[in-house]
Amino acid sequence: MPRRAEVLTSLTRGKVRSSMSRFNLFNLYKKPRTNFQGKSLYQQKWASKADTRAYHGEHLTESRWKHLFDPHLESVAQLDASLKGVQVAPTPVTLQTYAALEKRLEFALFRAMFASSVRQARQFILAGDVKVNGVVVKHPSFPLRAGDVFNVEPERVLQAMGKNKPSLTKAVRIDNLQIATWNKYVKSAKENPEAVWNVKKNKPQSLNTLSTKNDKESIKKFNETLQKKMISEQNKTSRESILSKILKSSAQVKEGDEVTAELLSTICGEKNAVKCLQVYQILKDANHKLLTESSGKEITEFISKKSNEVSADEHKLATSVKQILSELLKSQNEFLRQSYNSQMLSETSQSVPYDPEFASKMRTHAKLNKDEILEDESKAVVELPWQQGLFGRQDPTKPYFTPWAPRPFIGCFAILPHHLEISFETCHAIYLRNPVSRPGHSEVISPFPEAVHERAYMYYARKGM
């Protein structure tokens, strides 16, 4: 029978456990350096044994561990280097004190980061979610041999390495707080949109984890809006519209001033400004009535009338104007495309131009009914910009936080041993060989220094025989 798990993550006792819990990380951080000064040899051995056993196989009873303990520790010596007189680092042999535990299937699962603790690895094994060489093994103490391949169900690994799934009550409480904050933000945005926009853009990226995603979506929408405007303007462009713009621009010139190509460059671009000026000059030289009466009806009649409906001079004038307008129409689409493309933003742009209508598109969210959701979780509807579905429970059928996110502080425990070859893509691992110690390095992972393991070995070498 394994030892009962009672207050494994106690912050007062401060024992370091074989677990990826954040409380265990705090115990490891605050644990002082082992001090043997003023203690008898037996007290030193007892304290070392207590500390190391809290991490190595704490779920095993002391009598069971003494049965597993092997005083003959495996190590490798580089004789070729030592014989040549080369300085070789000492071999930390006593760190192999608990190497016998590393052969057990439950410890191999924990070392391969397929479980967040040895006790959780035991649960996976007993539930039949672990296979060794393709065969389901339900014995946590199963001894691995060199070359054995073991694997865990991917869903179990996601559960072990992911954030804890919140309860339904906690998820509703967090979402109601988020909804209240969001509604307050929407209200302030509608009251003063420009101020909220500036605050949003000036906020440091470290304080807004969704800024990159939101910026990309905003840039995409901004470019799509410009694209629609460009297509709409291209469809509306005709010889009549170009002539109307030329006449309107020239009509704004004060008396005594001349109409220049520079003034007409905004119509079809600088390259075609001279042609626009030619159209105006032809009408001006003929003292045409369009210069004073430039309504849409007059312009349409001027371009659409046939030769038999007007005089020869009028027909010649209209023909020359229409020829230049046709050339301008061909280049107008390219001019509009270049003009709008210059306004479009790249994906690497740091900010989006102010949109005065952004606040009008925002909507408040209704508060969640806790009692109704506790009866039927499917009735929960959460549609926030950063979250769709209940907090951590977007897929209630999964035993882990959804959408999946790594458990906090997991990087502090990401230490992979040399005697395992691991594939996280398939959740398989190979037990290459038994862990050994080498000059300056031991393959048994431990948070304690060699001096502590040395005294723990001395304790069991005497008492464990």
Backbone hydrogen bonds, N-H to C=O, Kabsch-Sander energy under -0.5 kcal/mol:
donor,donor_aa,acceptor,acceptor_aa,energy
3,R,59,H,-4.7
6,E,4,R,-1.0
7,V,5,A,-0.5
10,S,7,V,-1.1
14,G,10,S,-1.4
17,R,15,K,-0.6
19,S,17,R,-1.8
20,M,116,S,-2.3
25,L,21,S,-1.7
26,F,22,R,-1.7
27,N,23,F,-2.1
28,L,24,N,-2.1
29,Y,25,L,-2.0
30,K,26,F,-2.4
31,K,27,N,-1.1
36,F,34,T,-0.5
39,K,36,F,-1.7
44,Q,40,S,-2.2
45,K,41,L,-2.4
46,W,42,Y,-2.6
47,A,43,Q,-2.6
48,S,44,Q,-2.2
49,K,45,K,-2.5
50,A,46,W,-2.4
51,D,47,A,-2.2
52,T,48,S,-2.5
53,R,49,K,-2.1
54,A,50,A,-1.1
55,Y,51,D,-0.6
55,Y,52,T,-0.8
56,H,52,T,-3.2
57,G,55,Y,-1.0
60,L,57,G,-1.6
65,W,61,T,-2.2
66,K,62,E,-2.4
67,H,63,S,-1.3
68,L,64,R,-1.3
69,F,65,W,-2.0
73,L,71,P,-1.0
76,V,437,S,-2.9
79,L,77,A,-1.4
82,S,78,Q,-1.9
83,L,79,L,-2.5
84,K,80,D,-0.9
85,G,82,S,-1.1
86,V,81,A,-1.9
93,V,91,T,-2.4
95,L,92,P,-1.1
96,Q,93,V,-2.3
97,T,94,T,-1.5
99,A,96,Q,-2.0
101,L,98,Y,-1.2
102,E,98,Y,-0.6
102,E,99,A,-0.8
103,K,99,A,-0.5
103,K,100,A,-0.7
104,R,101,L,-1.4
105,L,142,F,-1.5
106,E,140,P,-2.0
108,A,104,R,-2.0
109,L,105,L,-2.1
110,F,106,E,-1.5
111,R,107,F,-2.8
112,A,108,A,-1.9
113,M,110,F,-1.4
114,F,109,L,-2.5
115,A,109,L,-0.7
118,V,18,S,-1.4
121,A,117,S,-1.9
122,R,118,V,-1.9
123,Q,119,R,-1.6
124,F,120,Q,-2.1
125,I,121,A,-2.1
126,L,122,R,-2.8
127,A,123,Q,-1.7
128,G,125,I,-1.6
129,D,124,F,-2.3
131,K,151,N,-2.4
132,V,135,V,-3.0
133,N,149,V,-4.0
135,V,132,V,-1.4
137,V,130,V,-1.9
142,F,139,H,-1.9
144,L,103,K,-2.8
147,G,431,Y,-3.3
148,D,145,R,-2.1
148,D,431,Y,-0.6
150,F,148,D,-0.5
150,F,429,A,-2.5
151,N,131,K,-2.3
152,V,427,C,-1.8
153,E,129,D,-1.6
156,R,153,E,-1.1
157,V,153,E,-1.5
158,L,154,P,-2.5
159,Q,155,E,-1.8
160,A,156,R,-2.4
161,M,157,V,-2.8
162,G,158,L,-1.1
163,K,405,A,-2.3
165,K,399,P,-0.5
171,A,167,S,-2.5
172,V,168,L,-2.1
173,R,169,T,-2.1
174,I,170,K,-2.5
175,D,171,A,-2.3
176,N,172,V,-2.3
177,L,173,R,-1.6
178,Q,174,I,-2.3
179,I,175,D,-2.7
180,A,176,N,-2.1
181,T,177,L,-2.0
182,W,178,Q,-2.5
183,N,179,I,-2.7
184,K,180,A,-1.8
185,Y,181,T,-1.9
186,V,182,W,-2.6
187,K,183,N,-2.1
188,S,184,K,-2.0
189,A,185,Y,-2.1
190,K,186,V,-2.1
191,E,187,K,-1.6
192,N,188,S,-2.2
196,V,192,N,-1.8
197,W,193,P,-2.4
198,N,194,E,-2.2
199,V,195,A,-2.2
200,K,196,V,-2.4
201,K,197,W,-2.2
202,N,198,N,-2.0
203,K,199,V,-0.8
207,L,204,P,-1.4
208,N,205,Q,-1.3
211,S,208,N,-1.6
214,N,210,L,-3.0
215,D,211,S,-2.9
216,K,212,T,-2.1
217,E,213,K,-2.1
218,S,214,N,-2.7
219,I,215,D,-2.8
220,K,216,K,-2.3
221,K,217,E,-2.4
222,F,218,S,-2.6
223,N,219,I,-2.4
224,E,220,K,-2.1
225,T,221,K,-2.3
226,L,222,F,-1.9
227,Q,223,N,-2.3
228,K,224,E,-2.1
229,K,225,T,-2.2
230,M,226,L,-2.4
231,I,227,Q,-2.2
232,S,228,K,-2.4
233,E,229,K,-2.4
234,Q,230,M,-2.4
235,N,231,I,-2.1
236,K,232,S,-1.4
237,T,233,E,-1.0
242,I,238,S,-2.1
243,L,239,R,-2.3
244,S,240,E,-2.2
245,K,241,S,-1.9
246,I,242,I,-2.0
247,L,243,L,-2.2
248,K,244,S,-2.3
249,S,245,K,-2.4
250,S,246,I,-2.1
251,A,247,L,-1.7
252,Q,248,K,-0.8
252,Q,249,S,-0.6
253,V,250,S,-1.1
257,D,254,K,-1.7
260,T,258,E,-0.5
264,L,260,T,-1.0
265,S,262,E,-0.8
267,I,264,L,-1.3
268,C,264,L,-0.8
269,G,265,S,-1.5
272,N,269,G,-0.5
273,A,270,E,-0.8
276,C,272,N,-1.9
277,L,273,A,-2.1
278,Q,274,V,-1.9
279,V,275,K,-1.9
280,Y,276,C,-1.9
281,Q,277,L,-2.5
282,I,278,Q,-2.5
283,L,279,V,-1.9
284,K,280,Y,-2.3
285,D,281,Q,-2.8
286,A,282,I,-1.5
287,N,284,K,-1.2
288,H,283,L,-2.6
291,L,288,H,-1.3
292,T,289,K,-1.5
293,E,289,K,-2.8
294,S,292,T,-0.5
299,I,295,S,-2.1
300,T,296,G,-2.1
301,E,297,K,-2.2
302,F,298,E,-2.0
303,I,299,I,-1.8
304,S,300,T,-2.4
305,K,301,E,-1.8
309,E,306,K,-1.3
310,V,306,K,-0.5
310,V,307,S,-0.7
315,H,311,S,-2.5
316,K,312,A,-2.4
317,L,313,D,-2.3
318,A,314,E,-2.5
319,T,315,H,-2.3
320,S,316,K,-1.9
321,V,317,L,-2.0
322,K,318,A,-2.9
323,Q,319,T,-2.1
324,I,320,S,-1.6
325,L,321,V,-2.5
326,S,322,K,-2.2
327,E,323,Q,-1.5
328,L,324,I,-2.2
329,L,325,L,-2.3
330,K,326,S,-1.6
331,S,327,E,-1.4
332,Q,328,L,-1.2
333,N,329,L,-0.9
334,E,330,K,-0.5
335,F,331,S,-2.0
336,L,332,Q,-2.7
337,R,333,N,-2.3
338,Q,334,E,-2.3
339,S,335,F,-2.2
340,Y,336,L,-2.6
341,N,337,R,-2.4
342,S,338,Q,-1.7
343,Q,339,S,-0.5
343,Q,340,Y,-0.8
344,M,340,Y,-1.1
349,S,346,S,-1.7
358,F,355,D,-1.9
361,K,357,E,-0.9
361,K,358,F,-0.5
362,M,359,A,-1.1
370,K,368,L,-0.9
373,I,369,N,-2.1
374,L,370,K,-2.4
375,E,371,D,-1.2
376,D,372,E,-1.8
379,K,376,D,-1.6
380,A,377,E,-1.8
382,V,380,A,-0.5
384,L,387,Q,-2.7
387,Q,384,L,-1.2
389,G,382,V,-2.5
393,R,390,L,-1.6
394,Q,402,T,-1.3
398,K,395,D,-1.8
401,F,163,K,-1.9
402,T,392,G,-1.4
407,R,161,M,-2.4
410,I,407,R,-1.2
412,C,409,F,-1.0
413,F,410,I,-1.3
414,A,411,G,-0.8
415,I,413,F,-2.3
420,L,417,P,-0.8
421,E,430,I,-2.0
422,I,420,L,-0.5
423,S,428,H,-2.9
427,C,423,S,-1.0
428,H,423,S,-1.5
429,A,150,F,-2.1
430,I,421,E,-2.6
431,Y,148,D,-3.1
432,L,419,H,-1.9
432,L,430,I,-1.1
433,R,419,H,-0.8
437,S,74,E,-1.0
438,R,441,H,-3.9
440,G,90,P,-2.3
441,H,438,R,-2.5
443,E,436,V,-1.9
445,I,443,E,-0.7
453,H,449,P,-1.6
454,E,450,E,-2.4
455,R,451,A,-1.5
456,A,452,V,-2.0
457,Y,453,H,-2.5
458,M,454,E,-1.9
459,Y,455,R,-1.8
460,Y,456,A,-2.1
461,A,457,Y,-3.0
462,R,458,M,-1.0
463,K,459,Y,-2.7
464,G,460,Y,-2.6
